Amino acid sequence: MVNLHRERKARARRAAQSRAEENRIRFGQTKAAREAAARELERQRQRHEGHALTERDEHEEPRG
């Protein structure tokens, strides 16, 4: 005899685990990878700012 309530719960759990696995693959990024990407972005921003011909005030909007 099969308890249908248990079977529905088990099926829902399997579906949730499957979705979680897909999301980990699709959106997953380790903390170290996120921090490395942020450091690289900041390094590129500073390098770009270093090539500016004139100094900018902090409240001034970037040109072009």
C-alpha positions as CSV (number, residue, x, y, z in Angstrom):
1,M,0.0,0.0,0.0
2,V,1.3,3.4,-0.9
3,N,0.6,6.5,1.1
4,L,-0.3,9.2,-1.5
5,H,0.4,12.1,0.9
6,R,4.0,10.8,1.5
7,E,4.5,10.2,-2.3
8,R,3.4,13.8,-3.1
9,K,5.8,15.2,-0.5
10,A,8.7,13.0,-1.8
11,R,8.0,14.1,-5.3
12,A,7.9,17.8,-4.3
13,R,11.2,17.3,-2.4
14,R,12.9,15.7,-5.5
15,A,11.6,18.6,-7.7
16,A,12.9,21.2,-5.2
17,Q,16.3,19.5,-5.1
18,S,16.4,19.4,-8.9
19,R,15.6,23.1,-9.1
20,A,18.2,23.9,-6.4
21,E,20.9,21.9,-8.3
22,E,20.0,23.8,-11.6
23,N,20.2,27.2,-9.7
24,R,23.6,26.3,-8.2
25,I,25.0,25.6,-11.6
26,R,23.4,28.6,-13.2
27,F,23.9,31.3,-10.6
28,G,26.5,29.8,-8.2
29,Q,29.7,31.6,-7.7
30,T,32.0,31.2,-4.8
31,K,32.7,34.1,-2.4
32,A,36.4,34.0,-3.5
33,A,35.3,34.4,-7.1
34,R,33.0,37.3,-6.4
35,E,35.7,39.1,-4.4
36,A,38.3,38.5,-7.1
37,A,35.9,39.9,-9.7
38,A,35.2,43.0,-7.5
39,R,39.0,43.5,-7.0
40,E,39.6,43.3,-10.8
41,L,36.8,45.7,-11.5
42,E,38.2,48.2,-9.0
43,R,41.7,47.8,-10.4
44,Q,40.4,48.5,-13.9
45,R,38.4,51.6,-12.6
46,Q,41.5,53.0,-10.9
47,R,43.6,52.4,-14.0
48,H,41.1,54.1,-16.1
49,E,40.9,57.1,-13.7
50,G,44.7,57.3,-13.7
51,H,44.7,58.0,-17.5
52,A,42.4,61.1,-17.1
53,L,43.8,64.3,-18.4
54,T,42.4,66.4,-15.6
55,E,41.5,65.7,-11.9
56,R,37.8,65.3,-11.1
57,D,36.0,66.2,-8.0
58,E,34.2,63.3,-6.3
59,H,30.8,64.9,-6.9
60,E,31.4,65.6,-10.6
61,E,29.8,63.2,-13.1
62,P,32.0,61.3,-15.5
63,R,32.2,62.8,-19.0
64,G,31.4,61.0,-22.2
